[in-house]
Amino acid sequence: MKPAPLEYLAAATAEEALAALARFDGNARLLAGGQSLVPLLSMRLLRPTAVIDINGIRGLDRIAAGDGVVRIGALARYSALQASAVIRERVPLLAKAVPFVGDRQIRNRGTLGGALCHADPAGEMALCAVTLVARLRIVGRAGRRELDAEAFFQGPYTTALEPTEMLEAVEFPDGAGAEAVVVEHARRHGDFAVVSVAATGLPAPDGSWRWIRIGLGAVADRARYARRASEGLAGTRLQPADVEAAAARCLEDAEPAADVRASAEYRRHLLPILVERALGELARRRR
Ligand SMILES: Cc1cc2nc3c(=O)[nH]c(=O)nc-3n(C[C@H](O)[C@H](O)[C@H](O)COP(=O)(O)OP(=O)(O)OC[C@H]3O[C@@H](n4cnc5c(N)ncnc54)[C@H](O)[C@@H]3O)c2cc1C
């Protein structure tokens, strides 16, 4: 199918994009990589009056480290994240997650901002954002505001973004020195996850872990930070009993649904297995 008739505008600056969003009074969509928006338009699941192309906004794809954070412009493409030494060294979880997204074509066009605004509960970028407590920097005509990832995601394909606002950048804490693991079960490599688990932590010199954070994907209506399981692991050495207890806590926090990829029961079966696998891999790294 083809999209319903719509107007196409190209914005050269953030101000132009915001003015255009305001002009269409919430009935326009920003176009980033188009990897989710274009299929939705083509299937006529979305029928905006206009799309506003933000690909020409200079600097919106910038990646920079400083003041304890790594700031990634909303238009940074997956492939740029993959190629970035800053991301590999300072946000290793993101670097580990990107190869699970789609295929090379998707990664060459799709953007971090687009993925977060699309808010797929199985999306790897949302998983990283909630696990690492990313701060999302939002701009609207009234000014700028910031939200934690957990407050940004409000449900499947639903965010706290107003229709006339734009996601400008995402700030991840500078995690230099942290270890990170992403494990995922998908029907085929590159498919959306049936279940995904992110685990990251900072090892201490005495063999314990200063902190560990676990994120869960595709087992609730949005990506989840597994708070109780994570907090319970701080200061441990990730012994088998610690790992088993964390996996059980993650399962208690999960509310999986059935969809075309898997039943809720199968997701519940997989989740503790993947949590144990992710934490086991972290523990092996330490050894
Ligand atoms: C075959 C296929 C396989 C895929 N596999 C995966 C996968 O395994 N894992 C995964 O996570 N994703 C997957 N995706 C989705 C992909 O990651 C998309 O790139 C991503 O969801 C959207 O990014 P985009 O830049 O293409 O955004 P677009 O498609 O351009 O936009 C998506 C939505 O975000 C809005 N938006 C975009 N940028 C902004 C902004 N800066 N501010 C406000 N709103 C904005 C748009 O208006 C639109 O509503 C797959 C897609 C396809 C087609």
The ligand as an SDF file (V2000), in Angstrom:
LIG
                    3D

 53 58  0  0  0  0  0  0  0  0999 V2000
   12.6050   -5.0470    9.1050 C   0  0  0  0  0  0  0  0  0  0  0  0
   12.7900   -4.2300   10.3550 C   0  0  0  0  0  0  0  0  0  0  0  0
   13.4020   -4.8330   11.4530 C   0  0  0  0  0  0  0  0  0  0  0  0
   13.5930   -4.0830   12.6240 C   0  0  0  0  0  0  0  0  0  0  0  0
   14.1740   -4.7100   13.6900 N   0  0  0  0  0  0  0  0  0  0  0  0
   14.3230   -4.0220   14.8290 C   0  0  0  0  0  0  0  0  0  0  0  0
   14.9110   -4.6460   15.9820 C   0  0  0  0  0  0  0  0  0  0  0  0
   15.3330   -5.8040   15.9660 O   0  0  0  0  0  0  0  0  0  0  0  0
   15.0070   -3.8940   17.1000 N   0  0  0  0  0  0  0  0  0  0  0  0
   14.5750   -2.5830   17.1630 C   0  0  0  0  0  0  0  0  0  0  0  0
   14.6910   -1.9510   18.2130 O   0  0  0  0  0  0  0  0  0  0  0  0
   14.0420   -1.9740   16.0970 N   0  0  0  0  0  0  0  0  0  0  0  0
   13.9020   -2.6550   14.9320 C   0  0  0  0  0  0  0  0  0  0  0  0
   13.3300   -2.0220   13.8590 N   0  0  0  0  0  0  0  0  0  0  0  0
   12.8710   -0.6270   13.9850 C   0  0  0  0  0  0  0  0  0  0  0  0
   14.0320    0.3040   13.7450 C   0  0  0  0  0  0  0  0  0  0  0  0
   14.9050    0.2140   14.8480 O   0  0  0  0  0  0  0  0  0  0  0  0
   13.6340    1.7660   13.5260 C   0  0  0  0  0  0  0  0  0  0  0  0
   14.7210    2.3780   12.9590 O   0  0  0  0  0  0  0  0  0  0  0  0
   13.3240    2.5840   14.7380 C   0  0  0  0  0  0  0  0  0  0  0  0
   12.2670    1.9780   15.4420 O   0  0  0  0  0  0  0  0  0  0  0  0
   12.8710    3.9890   14.3490 C   0  0  0  0  0  0  0  0  0  0  0  0
   13.9530    4.8210   14.0590 O   0  0  0  0  0  0  0  0  0  0  0  0
   13.8930    5.7850   12.7940 P   0  0  0  0  0  0  0  0  0  0  0  0
   15.0270    6.7140   12.9120 O   0  0  0  0  0  0  0  0  0  0  0  0
   13.8040    4.9760   11.5650 O   0  0  0  0  0  0  0  0  0  0  0  0
   12.5660    6.6000   13.0960 O   0  0  0  0  0  0  0  0  0  0  0  0
   11.2670    6.9700   12.1620 P   0  0  0  0  0  0  0  0  0  0  0  0
   10.7670    5.7030   11.5740 O   0  0  0  0  0  0  0  0  0  0  0  0
   11.6860    8.0470   11.2320 O   0  0  0  0  0  0  0  0  0  0  0  0
   10.3490    7.5400   13.2710 O   0  0  0  0  0  0  0  0  0  0  0  0
    9.7490    6.6940   14.2520 C   0  0  0  0  0  0  0  0  0  0  0  0
    8.8080    7.5410   15.1150 C   0  0  0  0  0  0  0  0  0  0  0  0
    9.5560    8.4470   15.9280 O   0  0  0  0  0  0  0  0  0  0  0  0
    9.2160    9.8040   15.6310 C   0  0  0  0  0  0  0  0  0  0  0  0
   10.4730   10.5390   15.7100 N   0  0  0  0  0  0  0  0  0  0  0  0
   11.6250   10.2520   15.0550 C   0  0  0  0  0  0  0  0  0  0  0  0
   12.6020   11.0630   15.4680 N   0  0  0  0  0  0  0  0  0  0  0  0
   12.0590   11.9090   16.3730 C   0  0  0  0  0  0  0  0  0  0  0  0
   12.5740   12.9840   17.1790 C   0  0  0  0  0  0  0  0  0  0  0  0
   13.8610   13.3480   17.1350 N   0  0  0  0  0  0  0  0  0  0  0  0
   11.7200   13.6330   18.0200 N   0  0  0  0  0  0  0  0  0  0  0  0
   10.4090   13.2720   18.0850 C   0  0  0  0  0  0  0  0  0  0  0  0
    9.8850   12.2560   17.3680 N   0  0  0  0  0  0  0  0  0  0  0  0
   10.6940   11.5880   16.5210 C   0  0  0  0  0  0  0  0  0  0  0  0
    8.5760    9.7720   14.2610 C   0  0  0  0  0  0  0  0  0  0  0  0
    7.7090   10.8570   14.0600 O   0  0  0  0  0  0  0  0  0  0  0  0
    7.8570    8.4340   14.3040 C   0  0  0  0  0  0  0  0  0  0  0  0
    6.6590    8.5620   15.0130 O   0  0  0  0  0  0  0  0  0  0  0  0
   13.1630   -2.7230   12.6900 C   0  0  0  0  0  0  0  0  0  0  0  0
   12.5740   -2.1280   11.5760 C   0  0  0  0  0  0  0  0  0  0  0  0
   12.3830   -2.8610   10.4140 C   0  0  0  0  0  0  0  0  0  0  0  0
   11.7480   -2.1940    9.2300 C   0  0  0  0  0  0  0  0  0  0  0  0
  1  2  1  0
  2  3  1  0
  2 52  2  0
  3  4  2  0
  4  5  1  0
  4 50  1  0
  5  6  2  0
  6  7  1  0
  6 13  1  0
  7  8  2  0
  7  9  1  0
  9 10  1  0
 10 11  2  0
 10 12  1  0
 12 13  2  0
 13 14  1  0
 14 15  1  0
 14 50  1  0
 15 16  1  0
 16 17  1  0
 16 18  1  0
 18 19  1  0
 18 20  1  0
 20 21  1  0
 20 22  1  0
 22 23  1  0
 23 24  1  0
 24 25  2  0
 24 26  1  0
 24 27  1  0
 27 28  1  0
 28 29  2  0
 28 30  1  0
 28 31  1  0
 31 32  1  0
 32 33  1  0
 33 34  1  0
 33 48  1  0
 34 35  1  0
 35 36  1  0
 35 46  1  0
 36 37  1  0
 36 45  1  0
 37 38  2  0
 38 39  1  0
 39 40  1  0
 39 45  2  0
 40 41  1  0
 40 42  2  0
 42 43  1  0
 43 44  2  0
 44 45  1  0
 46 47  1  0
 46 48  1  0
 48 49  1  0
 50 51  2  0
 51 52  1  0
 52 53  1  0
M  END
$$$$
